[in-house]
Amino acid sequence: MSSSVKKKGIKFLKGTLLVLMAIFAGGCKKMVVLESKGAVGVEQAFLIKIAFLLMLIVVLPVFVMVIWFSIRYRASNTKATFKPKWTHSNAVEAVVWGVPVAIIIVLGYITWESTHELNPYKPLESDNKAIEIDVISTDSDWLFVYPEYGVAIVNQMVFPVNTPLNFRLTSGSVMTSFFIPALGSQMYAMAGMQTKLHLMANEVGVFRGHNMEYSGNGYAGMNFNAISTTQEGFENWLKGVKESTDSLSVDRFKDINSMFNMNHPVTSFSAVEPDLFNKVVMENMHWMGMPEHSEMEEKYGDEPKGSMHMMHGHGSMH
């Protein structure tokens, strides 16, 4: 191979790698998941990056060799070594099998550890008291109920920074998937069932929330703002919500849940019917024909909160 051809090949290889790096860097510009603002999301982003780097150990050499082989062993290069009877190499076999096995072992260990550490049902540790938030999805909207404060809001969620958020999730209609990319795990919400999720924001800001499960006509509009604020800001928000003249009953929820009331505007409720979340769960258990419904309905007055743990759907980004 002449020196000029060799130099051109090296330049071509460098140029190809630079283009690939530019494409990757440009694609990462809006990857919110990798720039998490929450305790859970930070750990998940680290896991994604580690997994990506481990996989590059296999992927990058393949791209490099494809380009190098096409230049080095092209038909016009008569000086390239030709070994038609070559059949085996212990060194090559060791690399081909050893490297992938080592990557799988390392990646498997990291995934095992993180799966248990980032279990979405596991409460987050913090010096600040956790806030309970009940999430109920409809065909096109998200309802957030704060049972400790007796208030609720549609298509917006407000919470203090550095405070654990303990979510209970259900659906008043079709199955949806609750996801705030900047904070972490996603979790399914299903009619007649209850799931849980624990998140926390590390920074003050406005984060976009989505429904990640295609759920029909209202799917495209199922977005909301998750607003992380200071403790003082959260308390001021609560005061403003409690000044609202609107209240949330089961009948009002059914109106919001109606197919004729798609993409409901952000609305605050200063009062919420007691155990609204559990009543929505039981209402859907009834039409699902679950035999436990009658027995639970009789016990409902005695166990308003603990009796709903019938089934758990479990979905997260690990």
C-alpha positions as CSV (number, residue, x, y, z in Angstrom):
1,M,0.0,0.0,0.0
2,S,1.4,3.4,-1.0
3,S,1.9,6.0,1.7
4,S,-0.5,8.4,0.0
5,V,-3.3,5.8,-0.1
6,K,-2.6,4.9,3.5
7,K,-2.8,8.6,4.6
8,K,-6.1,9.0,2.7
9,G,-7.5,5.9,4.4
10,I,-6.5,7.2,7.9
11,K,-8.1,10.6,7.0
12,F,-11.3,8.9,5.9
13,L,-11.4,6.9,9.1
14,K,-10.9,10.0,11.3
15,G,-13.5,11.9,9.3
16,T,-16.0,9.1,9.7
17,L,-15.5,8.9,13.5
18,L,-15.9,12.7,13.8
19,V,-19.2,12.6,11.9
20,L,-20.5,9.8,14.1
21,M,-19.5,11.7,17.2
22,A,-21.1,14.9,15.9
23,I,-24.3,13.0,15.2
24,F,-24.3,11.5,18.6
25,A,-23.6,14.7,20.4
26,G,-26.3,16.5,18.4
27,G,-28.8,13.8,19.3
28,C,-28.0,14.1,23.0
29,K,-28.7,17.8,23.2
30,K,-32.4,17.2,24.2
31,M,-32.0,13.9,26.0
32,V,-33.7,15.0,29.3
33,V,-33.3,11.5,30.7
34,L,-29.5,11.9,30.7
35,E,-29.7,15.3,32.4
36,S,-31.9,14.3,35.3
37,K,-33.0,16.7,38.0
38,G,-34.1,14.1,40.4
39,A,-32.5,11.6,42.8
40,V,-33.9,8.6,41.0
41,G,-33.2,9.9,37.5
42,V,-29.6,10.7,38.3
43,E,-28.9,7.0,39.2
44,Q,-30.8,5.8,36.2
45,A,-28.9,8.2,33.9
46,F,-25.6,6.8,35.3
47,L,-26.8,3.3,34.6
48,I,-27.7,4.2,31.0
49,K,-24.3,5.8,30.4
50,I,-22.4,2.9,31.9
51,A,-24.4,0.4,29.8
52,F,-23.7,2.6,26.7
53,L,-20.0,2.7,27.3
54,L,-19.8,-1.0,27.9
55,M,-21.6,-1.7,24.7
56,L,-19.2,0.6,22.8
57,I,-16.4,-1.8,23.7
58,V,-18.0,-4.1,21.1
59,V,-19.6,-1.6,18.7
60,L,-16.6,0.8,18.1
61,P,-14.1,-1.9,17.1
62,V,-16.6,-3.3,14.6
63,F,-17.0,0.0,12.9
64,V,-13.3,0.6,12.9
65,M,-12.5,-2.8,11.4
66,V,-15.2,-2.5,8.8
67,I,-13.6,0.6,7.4
68,W,-10.0,-0.6,7.9
69,F,-10.7,-4.0,6.3
70,S,-12.4,-2.4,3.3
71,I,-9.3,-0.2,2.7
72,R,-6.6,-2.7,3.7
73,Y,-7.9,-5.7,1.8
74,R,-9.4,-4.1,-1.2
75,A,-8.9,-5.9,-4.5
76,S,-6.4,-3.3,-5.8
77,N,-4.1,-3.7,-2.9
78,T,-1.8,-6.6,-4.0
79,K,0.5,-6.1,-1.0
80,A,-2.1,-7.1,1.6
81,T,-1.4,-10.5,3.3
82,F,-3.6,-13.3,1.9
83,K,-4.0,-16.5,3.9
84,P,-6.5,-18.8,2.2
85,K,-5.8,-21.7,4.5
86,W,-6.2,-19.8,7.8
87,T,-8.8,-21.4,10.0
88,H,-8.3,-20.8,13.7
89,S,-6.7,-18.6,16.3
90,N,-6.9,-19.1,20.0
91,A,-6.2,-15.4,20.6
92,V,-9.1,-14.3,18.3
93,E,-11.4,-16.8,20.0
94,A,-10.4,-15.5,23.4
95,V,-11.3,-12.0,22.4
96,V,-14.5,-12.8,20.5
97,W,-15.9,-14.8,23.5
98,G,-14.1,-13.3,26.5
99,V,-14.9,-9.6,25.9
100,P,-18.7,-10.1,25.5
101,V,-18.9,-12.5,28.5
102,A,-17.0,-10.0,30.6
103,I,-19.3,-7.1,29.5
104,I,-22.4,-9.2,30.3
105,I,-21.1,-10.1,33.8
106,V,-20.3,-6.5,34.6
107,L,-23.5,-5.2,33.1
108,G,-25.6,-7.9,34.8
109,Y,-24.1,-7.1,38.2
110,I,-24.7,-3.3,37.8
111,T,-28.3,-3.9,36.6
112,W,-29.0,-6.3,39.4
113,E,-27.8,-3.8,42.0
114,S,-29.6,-0.9,40.5
115,T,-32.9,-2.8,40.0
116,H,-33.1,-3.4,43.7
117,E,-31.8,0.0,44.7
118,L,-34.1,1.9,42.3
119,N,-37.2,-0.2,43.0
120,P,-40.1,2.3,42.3
121,Y,-42.0,0.9,45.3
122,K,-39.1,1.7,47.7
123,P,-39.5,4.9,49.6
124,L,-36.7,7.5,49.2
125,E,-34.7,8.5,52.2
126,S,-34.6,12.2,53.1
127,D,-34.6,14.5,56.1
128,N,-37.7,16.2,54.7
129,K,-41.1,14.6,55.3
130,A,-42.6,12.9,52.2
131,I,-45.7,14.3,50.5
132,E,-48.5,11.9,49.5
133,I,-49.9,12.4,46.0
134,D,-52.7,10.4,44.5
135,V,-52.6,10.3,40.7
136,I,-55.7,9.4,38.7
137,S,-55.5,9.3,34.9
138,T,-58.5,9.7,32.5
139,D,-58.7,9.4,28.7
140,S,-56.9,12.7,28.3
141,D,-56.0,14.2,31.6
142,W,-54.2,13.8,34.9
143,L,-55.7,14.5,38.3
144,F,-53.4,15.0,41.3
145,V,-55.0,14.7,44.7
146,Y,-53.1,15.8,47.9
147,P,-54.9,13.8,50.6
148,E,-53.0,15.3,53.5
149,Y,-54.0,18.8,52.5
150,G,-57.5,18.0,51.1
151,V,-56.8,19.7,47.7
152,A,-56.5,18.6,44.1
153,I,-55.5,20.0,40.7
154,V,-56.0,18.8,37.1
155,N,-53.0,18.7,34.6
156,Q,-50.5,20.3,36.9
157,M,-48.5,19.1,39.9
158,V,-46.7,21.3,42.4
159,F,-44.3,20.1,45.1
160,P,-41.3,21.3,47.2
161,V,-37.7,20.6,46.1
162,N,-35.7,17.9,47.9
163,T,-38.8,16.3,49.3
164,P,-39.8,12.7,48.6
165,L,-43.0,12.3,46.6
166,N,-45.0,9.1,47.4
167,F,-47.4,8.4,44.6
168,R,-50.4,6.1,44.4
169,L,-51.5,5.7,40.8
170,T,-54.7,4.4,39.2
171,S,-56.8,5.1,36.1
172,G,-60.4,6.0,35.8
173,S,-60.4,4.7,32.3
174,V,-57.8,3.1,30.0
175,M,-54.3,2.1,31.0
176,T,-51.7,4.9,30.9
177,S,-48.1,5.3,31.9
178,F,-47.1,8.2,34.2
179,F,-43.6,9.6,33.4
180,I,-41.7,12.7,34.3
181,P,-38.4,12.2,32.3
182,A,-36.4,14.7,34.3
183,L,-37.1,13.0,37.6
184,G,-37.0,9.3,36.8
185,S,-39.0,6.1,36.6
186,Q,-42.2,5.7,34.7
187,M,-45.2,3.7,36.2
188,Y,-48.3,2.3,34.7
189,A,-51.8,3.4,36.0
190,M,-54.5,0.8,35.5
191,A,-58.3,0.9,36.2
192,G,-59.3,-1.1,39.3
193,M,-55.7,-1.4,40.4
194,Q,-53.2,0.6,42.4
195,T,-49.5,1.1,41.7
196,K,-46.8,3.1,43.5
197,L,-43.9,5.3,42.6
198,H,-41.4,7.3,44.6
199,L,-39.6,10.3,43.1
200,M,-37.8,13.5,44.3
201,A,-36.6,16.6,42.6
202,N,-33.1,17.9,43.4
203,E,-33.6,21.3,41.7
204,V,-36.2,24.0,41.5
205,G,-37.8,24.0,38.0
206,V,-40.6,23.1,35.7
207,F,-40.5,19.6,34.3
208,R,-42.7,18.1,31.6
209,G,-44.8,15.0,32.4
210,H,-46.2,12.6,29.8
211,N,-48.4,9.6,29.2
212,M,-46.0,7.1,27.7
213,E,-48.7,4.5,26.9
214,Y,-50.7,5.0,23.7
215,S,-54.2,5.1,25.1
216,G,-56.6,6.4,22.5
217,N,-58.0,9.7,21.4
218,G,-56.8,11.8,24.3
219,Y,-53.2,10.4,24.3
220,A,-51.6,13.3,22.3
221,G,-52.8,15.9,24.9
222,M,-51.9,14.0,28.1
223,N,-49.1,16.3,29.1
224,F,-48.7,18.3,32.3
225,N,-46.2,20.5,34.2
226,A,-44.5,19.1,37.3
227,I,-43.4,22.2,39.2
228,S,-40.6,21.9,41.8
229,T,-40.5,24.9,44.1
230,T,-39.2,26.0,47.4
231,Q,-41.0,25.1,50.6
232,E,-42.3,28.7,50.9
233,G,-43.4,28.6,47.3
234,F,-45.3,25.3,47.9
235,E,-47.1,26.7,50.9
236,N,-48.1,29.8,49.0
237,W,-49.4,27.6,46.2
238,L,-51.5,25.6,48.8
239,K,-52.9,28.9,50.1
240,G,-53.9,29.9,46.6
241,V,-55.5,26.5,45.9
242,K,-57.5,26.7,49.1
243,E,-59.0,30.0,48.0
244,S,-60.6,28.2,45.0
245,T,-64.4,28.0,45.1
246,D,-64.4,24.7,43.2
247,S,-64.6,21.3,45.0
248,L,-63.9,17.8,43.7
249,S,-66.5,15.1,44.2
250,V,-66.9,11.7,42.6
251,D,-69.5,13.2,40.3
252,R,-67.2,16.0,39.3
253,F,-64.4,13.5,38.6
254,K,-66.8,11.6,36.4
255,D,-67.4,14.8,34.5
256,I,-63.6,15.3,34.0
257,N,-63.3,11.7,33.0
258,S,-66.0,12.0,30.4
259,M,-65.1,11.6,26.8
260,F,-66.9,14.8,26.1
261,N,-64.6,16.8,28.4
262,M,-61.2,16.1,26.7
263,N,-58.0,18.0,27.7
264,H,-59.4,19.8,30.7
265,P,-57.8,23.1,31.6
266,V,-55.6,23.4,34.7
267,T,-58.2,23.6,37.5
268,S,-57.6,23.7,41.3
269,F,-60.0,22.2,43.9
270,S,-60.0,23.6,47.5
271,A,-61.9,20.5,48.8
272,V,-61.9,16.9,47.8
273,E,-64.4,14.2,48.7
274,P,-62.8,11.8,51.3
275,D,-61.1,8.7,49.9
276,L,-61.8,9.8,46.3
277,F,-58.8,7.7,45.1
278,N,-60.2,4.5,46.7
279,K,-63.7,5.1,45.4
280,V,-62.3,5.4,41.8
281,V,-60.4,2.2,42.2
282,M,-63.5,0.3,43.6
283,E,-65.8,1.8,40.9
284,N,-63.5,0.2,38.2
285,M,-63.2,-3.0,40.1
286,H,-67.0,-3.3,39.9
287,W,-67.2,-3.1,36.1
288,M,-64.2,-5.5,35.9
289,G,-66.4,-8.0,37.7
290,M,-63.9,-8.7,40.4
291,P,-65.4,-11.0,43.1
292,E,-63.5,-9.1,45.8
293,H,-65.5,-6.0,45.2
294,S,-68.6,-6.8,47.3
295,E,-66.5,-7.9,50.3
296,M,-64.3,-4.8,50.1
297,E,-67.3,-2.6,49.7
298,E,-68.6,-3.9,53.0
299,K,-65.3,-3.3,54.7
300,Y,-64.7,0.1,53.1
301,G,-65.7,2.2,56.0
302,D,-63.2,0.4,58.3
303,E,-60.3,0.2,56.0
304,P,-60.4,3.2,53.6
305,K,-56.7,3.2,52.7
306,G,-55.3,-0.2,53.4
307,S,-57.9,-2.3,51.6
308,M,-57.0,-1.3,48.0
309,H,-53.8,-3.2,47.6
310,M,-55.3,-5.8,45.3
311,M,-53.0,-5.8,42.3
312,H,-49.9,-4.0,41.4
313,G,-48.8,-3.2,37.9
314,H,-45.1,-2.6,37.8
315,G,-43.3,-0.6,35.1
316,S,-40.1,1.5,35.3
317,M,-37.1,2.7,33.3
318,H,-34.2,0.7,34.5
